[in-house]
Amino acid sequence: MSASLLETFARLIANTGPISVAHYMAESNARYYSSRDPFGTAGDFITAPEISQMFGELIGLWMADIWIRAGRPEPIHYVELGPGRGTLARDALGAARRYGLTPRVHFVETSTALKALQLELHPAAFWHADLSTLPTDGPLLIIANEFLDALPVRQLVRTPAGWRERMVGIADGRLIPVAGTAPMDAAVPQSRHEAPEGTILETSPASAAVVYEVAGRLAGQGGAALFIDYGHAEPRLGSSLQAVRGHRKVDVFSNPGDADLTAHVDFSALAPIALSRGVQWLGTVEQGRWLRALGIDARADALAAYAPTHAEAIQAARERLTGEGQMGVLFKVMGLAGPHWPQGAGFA
């Protein structure tokens, strides 16, 4: 139970007033990820690499393909942002190795609990607290799967007095969303100024900063990046902030630090940021379409033929990764590549 974090928020709000949603989300997730392994059936949620090895394998083949067509540059670095247990890296690097791609492995991770798990699978890896210490001596192959969704979002809400930042206050001992007092109309696009009262506009400066830095690295060093997350490719309004605990959605403000807080990624806002650094934006496509283009159906059939007793589970995993009612449509894949690198598969 995270009573101590709740008490910390309560004291802070009592002393200085309501805190921003972004502040609340950042502090809550920092506490959450620092203290546990949240993945798998025994945790709070399951990510694509935990569903099936096919996901990581196809990412590995994607990397090997673009690296080969780029002329097999060396040294080459594999970089994963928020690598979880290291499962995706294990599967991706295993598949890439079959085609001669054996990059140096770098993980951007701040959770001590997760670092310990990653170390078991990748004892030769290098760990980084952020992107600033990544190597500069060669191209980077950067993977970020369900990383951006956990970064803090800023929310603005339309009130009778105009646009205000959405904050977190406290009433009767409970954290609640409230509207701030400072006018925020200047931060809202002109086309949204007269939106109906109660409309929420959500942005993620933290996600923008990550994409900006990744794109700058690719522009200067070469390489490619995949951002895979649930979100939308067109601008949208409304709050997408949610909390998950024990594989169920729970109240966002009830248990700070005890539930995974995430928000949908606005890929439509990230593509122009990447392009501003001079890299190639390969596209943003649905995960199901991308995985099918890379051959997940053939891979599932091959695995089922090799292990017929697991055929039903393998096909169920494929459907979960690609199905319209599963992860196939809600999850998107955004690809970036250095200025002189080839186009990546699956983005036609």
Beta strands, then each sheet from edge to edge (+ up, - down):
strand 1: 19-20
strand 2: 77-81
strand 3: 104-108
strand 4: 126-128
strand 5: 140-145
strand 6: 154-159
strand 7: 162-171
strand 8: 174-183
strand 9: 200-203
strand 10: 223-232
strand 11: 242-245
strand 12: 248-250
strand 13: 260-262
strand 14: 265-266
strand 15: 280-286
strand 16: 331-337
sheet 1: 1+ 7- 6+ 9-
sheet 2: 1+ 7- 8+
sheet 3: 4+ 3+ 2+ 5+ 10+ 14+
sheet 4: 4+ 3+ 2+ 5+ 10+ 16- 15+
sheet 5: 12+ 11- 13+
end
